[in-house]
């Protein structure tokens, strides 16, 4: 077995610097080799994101239109219910007036019959 070789600080630092330079050089070479592929992938991602954004805008517009339509339908239903309620109230008032007139006519007939019996 060989003996342990002691490295000083300067030797360790120079080895570390050399390793960092080699790593940076390797990344630089890979970036140059893959540059067009990376740019194409980036463009594809951006196009996909733009399409998703457009679809989101369309969905938001459809949702706003649906909400507006539902509000209009709800308002129309409320107006219809209000008109029907008013019509029912008028019919009820007319029925009560007719009933009151019938009761008055019956009461008058009883009064007239009572007066006729007394004569």
HELIX and SHEET records of a PDB file:
HELIX    1   1 UNK A    9  UNK A  118  1                                 110    
END                                                                             
